[in-house]
Amino acid sequence: MPFENALGSARDGDRLTVDEAVELLTTGTDVDGIDTERKDVVLGTADARRREVVGDDVTFVANINNNVTTACDVGCLFCNFKDAPHGFKNEGGDGFTKTVEESRETVAEARERGVYEVCSVSGLHPALVLDDEHREAVEGSAEYTPAGDFVDDPGTYVDQIRAMNDLHVHAVTPEEAEHARRGTERTYRDVYENLADAGLDTVPGTAAEILVDEVRDVICPNKIDTDGWMDAMRGAAEAGLGTTATIMYGHVENAHHRALHLKRVRDLQDETDVITEFVPLSFVHENTPLGKRGVTGASRAEDELMIAVSRLFLDNIENIQSSWVKYGDELGLRMLECGANDFMGTLLSEEITKRAGGEHGEFRSFGWYVEKVRSIDRVPVERSTDYQKHRVVDDPPHGPALGPDADGTPLLDGT
């Protein structure tokens, strides 16, 4: 598959093959390394496609992270968010577990500030179960440790979702859904229907990493496999929930693995039609087990091409996100010229990337968004989580206006 043929298909708007995606991701398998001139052509093609599909709006959301617990013993080599669960059985340690009441208080304060989305991605606490019925089913098994053995009780997934449902709740990854059905015959659809009844609105399609099992067997052998992730996402769709989808790249995978991942996400969207956005996540290595073994992440050129090829390959997903958490401000803005159109959200608290060694901060204000987006001659647009509501952010003060308690007031004093 010559590079020129793959580029021609991309320019013509043809549905790309895996082999064509590999050519674009590598700027040609006939050359060593990244060819700068070819790369720039791919980026320009992706940017033109972005403009054709979604125009010049750069969207973002007023959200907060409320990750319930760092307790987890899955042992993923790319992660430093986890803390061994046994450390939570006595005072001290670096991790945390939030009680249901603490989650409720966090969300209530965020709502008063004008936030309207809470994103929750957590570790797999051994006492955390779907609901009381699930607890009864796994009591006495090796898969469950009573909450009374720990300093802080996380409650159940249903309890936590109810505590957060004053806002749009974007929570419970496929991996967490597997944890919420462990030891039972419950389906993913059962899990997500129960959570939807409790107030879950949308599902983050994280825990995807690379959807190729030979890669997962290296970086996260104890995690759900590719088929499990796909089945969980189907279960969320069957429960009537919208989702996002991600890729976490720049570690032990190659371009073919990345292309296969894109193909599986595109196939899933063909089947479900519920994925609102695709989020490339560049591996942050500094404090992780993989980083300590010499894995140092993707290059800038690889980051740019990952965004661009995601735009060109995923012809059935409208929104491609640039993560300022992973890329930082300057490169994050650059990604908006490589095919991305969404720029994440305010977050107010970001813990996962920070604990892995990320250095790009935990919060971005609406004022910051307006300044940065205008600097590249694009239009700053506040959006709802599901992309159904949009508002151009123009005259100050710059703050959210789409949430139930939002009136344009800045989220924090002076920002």
N, C-alpha and C positions, 0 to 999 in steps of 0.2 A: 504494500500500500504506500505509494509515493506521497510525500508531504503535500505536494501541489494538488493531488487529487483530493486529499482530505480537506485542504483549505477551500478548494472549489465547492465541495459538498456543503461546507459550513457557510460559504458566501451565498450559495443558492437556497439556503434554508432547508436542505434535505435532512432527513432524520439520520444522524450519524451512527456509524457502527462502532464497536469496541476498537477495532483496528484503527479506524480514523481518529478516534479520541486519543489513542496512544501516540499517533503521529503528531497531533496538535499539542499534547502535553509535553512532548519531548522536543518539539520543533524539528521533527524528522529523525527517524531511526537510522538514517544514512549519515548522520553527523554525530560527533562526540560532543557531549555537553549541550548547552542551550545556545542556539544561534540567535544573536540579538536582533538581527533584521527580521528574521522569520517570526520571532516572538512578538515584535511590535505589530506585525501584520495580523497575527492572531488576536492580540489585544484590541486592535482597532476594529476588527470584524465583530468581536464580542460586544464592544461598546456601541457599535452601530445597531446590533441586534437589540441591545438593552433599550436604546432610544426608540426603536420601532415598536417594542413590546410594551414598555411602561412609561416612555417619555422621560422628562428631565426631573421628575420629582425624586427626592431622596427622603425616604420615610424613616420614622423612628417612633418609639412608644415610651410612655411614662410608666416604668415598671420598677419593681423591687425584687431582689432575691430573698427568699426565706427558706434556706436549706435546713431541713429538720435535724439531720444528724451526720456526723462524720464517721460514726461507728460502722466498720466494714472490714471483712476479712477475705474478700474475693481475690485480692493480690494482683490487680492489674499493674503491669510494669510501667505504664505511662502516667500513673496517678500518684499524687501526693496529698490528695484530699482526705484519704482514709486514716483512721486510727483503730488499732486493735480493740475489739469490743471488750476484752477482759479489763482494759484500762478504765472503763466506765463503771466498774463495780465498786470503786472507792473514789474518794475525793482526789482532785489533782488531774494531771494530764493536760495535753494540748488540745484535745478535741472538744466537741460539744454535742449535746442532745437537747433539743428544745421541747418543752412540754407543750401540750395542746394550748394551755392558757397563754404561754409565751408567744406562740404563733398567732393567737387571736389578738394579742396586744400589739404585735409588730404590724399586722395588717391594718388594724384600726388606726394606728398612728399614720401609716402610709396613705390611707384613704383620706384622712384629714388634710394631708399635704397636696392632694390632687392626683396621686398615683391611682391607676386603675387596673394594673396587671401585677399579679404576684407569680413569680416563677420559682418552682421548688424542685430541686434535683438533689437527692440525698444518698447517703450510704445505706447499706443493708443491715440495719440494726437487728440483732437476733431476737429481740422482743417485739419488733414491729410486725404486725399482722394486718390483714385486710379489715377484719371486723371481729366481733365477739364469736361468731360462728367459726371463723377460721382459727381463732385461738383455741377453741375447744377441740378442733380437729387435729391440731399439731401439738397440743400439750403432752408432755412426757416423751416427745421425740427429740432426736439430736438436732433437728432443724429449728428448735425453739428454746429460748431461755426466758424464764418468767421476768416480767418487768420489775418485780420486786427485788431482783438480784442487782439492779442498777440504781445509781444515785438519782437519775432522772428518768421518768417514764415517758416514752414518746407517744403513748396511746396507740391508736390504730390508724391506718391510712384514712379510713372513713372519718374518724374523729379529727384528724389534721386537716382534711379537705373542708369539713364543715367549719372549722375554726378560721379558714382563710377565705370562705366563699362570699365575703362582702365585696371582694374584687374579682376580676376575671382570673380564674385559677388555671395556670399553665403548669402542669405537674404530672408526675408519675411516669417515668421513662419505661420503655419495654423491659429493661432489667429490673426495675422496681415492681412492675406488674408480675414478672416471674416470681419475685420474692413474695408477692401478695397472694400467690396461688400455690406456693410450695407445699408439698405433702398432701395435696388434695387432687381431685379430678376436675376442679373448676377450669373453665376455659378462660382465655384472655378476654373474650367478649363478656363473660360473667363478671370478671374483675372490673372492667371498665364501665359496665352498666351500673354496678354498685357505686362506683366512684362518681359517675355522672349524676346519679340520684343524690349524692352528697354535695354536689356543687362543682365537680370538675368540669372545666369548659373545653380545654384543649390539651394535647399531649405533646411534650417535647420529644422529637425523634432522635435523642442522643443515645448513648450506649451503642451506636452503630459502629464507631471506629472505622474499620475497613470491613466491608461485608464480603470477606473471602476467608474461609475457615483456616487455610494454611497460614494466614497472617494472624488471625485471632488465636490460633493455637500457640503462638509465640508471645503475643503481648497481653492476652487476657484469656488464658486457657480455662479458667473457672467461670467465665461469663457465659451467657446464652450464646448459642452459635448463630450463624447467619439465618438459618431457617426459623429459629426461635424468635429472632428480632423481627423478621418479616411477618410471622404469625401474630406476634403481639401488635404490630401496627395494623394488621388486618382486623384484629379484635377491637382495637380502638375505633376503626372506621365503622365496623358493624354496630358498635354502640352509639354511633352518631356523633363521634368526636372528631374535630379537625386535628391535624398534626403538622409538625414540621419534620424535616429530615436533615441529617448532618453527615459529614465525613470528617474524621480526625486523621490527618495525613502528615507525612514528614518524619517517619520513624523507620520501620523495617520493610515497608511495602515498596513496590515499584510502580511504574506508570501503568502497567497492565492491570495491576490490582486496583488502582484508582479508577481506571476506565470500567472495570467490571462492577465496581461499586456504583458508579453513575448509572450503569445499565440496570442494575437491580432496583435502584430508586425510581428510575423512569418506568420500569415495568410495574412497580408497585403503584405508582401514580396512575398509570393506565387502568389498573384494576380498581382502585379505590376512589380516586379523584378527591382526596381530602387534604393533600399536602399543600400548605399555603406558601412555604418558603423553604429554600435549601440553604444550609449554613456550612460552608467550609471552615474547619477549625484547624489551624496550623498548630502542630505539636509544640508545646512549651516544655522544654526538657530539663531545665536547670536542677530542680530538686527531686526529680523522679528516678526510679530505679533504672530506667532505660538511659537517662542522662548520665547516670553514674557509670554506665557501661560504655560510654562514648558516643551515644546517639545524640546528635546535635540539632535535629530539626530540619525543616525545609529552607531552601534559599529564597531570597526575594523573588527571583525569576520564577521559581516553582510556585510560590504563592500567587503571583500574578496570573500564571497560566492555569492554576487550579480554579480560580474565579472565572476566568475567561471561558474555559472549556465547559465548566458547569453551566454557564449561560447558553453556550452553543449546543450542548448535548441534551440538556433538560428542556426540551421544547414544550413540555406539558406542565412546567412549574414556572409561574410568572415572576416570583421574587427570589433574588439571590442576595444573601446578606454578607456584608463586610463586618467583621468583628473587631471593634477597636480594642477589645480586651486582649485579643490574640495578636493583632498587628500593630497596635499603637495608633496615634493620631495621624502621622504623616503617611504611613503605608496604608492605613485604613481608608484615608481619603483617596489615595491612589487606586485602591480597589474599586472605587466608585467610577473610575474611568476605564476599568477593565471588564465591565459587564455587570457589576453589582448595582443594586438600586436601594437596598435597605441598609441602615446603619445602626442596627440594634436598638438599645434603649438606655434609659438613664441608670438603671440597675440600683443605685443607692448603696448596694452592698454586693461585692463580688468576692467569692471565697475560693472557688475551685482553681481557677487559673493562678490566683495570687499564691496559693499554697504550693503550686507546681513551680513557682519561680517567676511568674509574670510580673512585669514592672510598669504596667500601663494604667494603674489606678483602679478605683472602685466605683466611680460615679462620673456622669457627664450631665451637665445642665442643658436646658433648652437654649439658653443663651449661647452656650458653646456650640450646639448644633447649628444654630442660625449663622453664627460667624463662620464656621468651617464649611458648611454646605454652600453658602454664598461665595466663599473664596474660590470655588471651582465652577462658579456660574451655574449652579443648580438650584432647585427650589426646595427649601426645607418644609417638610410636611409631617405633621403629627398624624399618627394612624392608630386605629384600634388593633388589638392583637390579631383579629381575624381579617384585617384589611378591609372591612366593610365600611368603616368611617374614616374620612380624611379631612384634615384642616391645614391649610397653608399657614405657617407661623411667620407673621410679618411684623406688625407694630409691637413694640415693647409695652408692658413687661412681658418677657418671654417665659411662659409657663404653660402647663397642660390645661386643656379646656374640654377634653372629651370624657373625663371621668365623672362619676356621680357627685363628687365634692370639688371638682376642679373648676377654677374660674380665671385661669391665666396667671395666677400668682406663682412666682418662682418656687421651685420645690424646696430650696434652702435659701436662707437669708444671703443676699448679695450675689446670688447666681440665678 
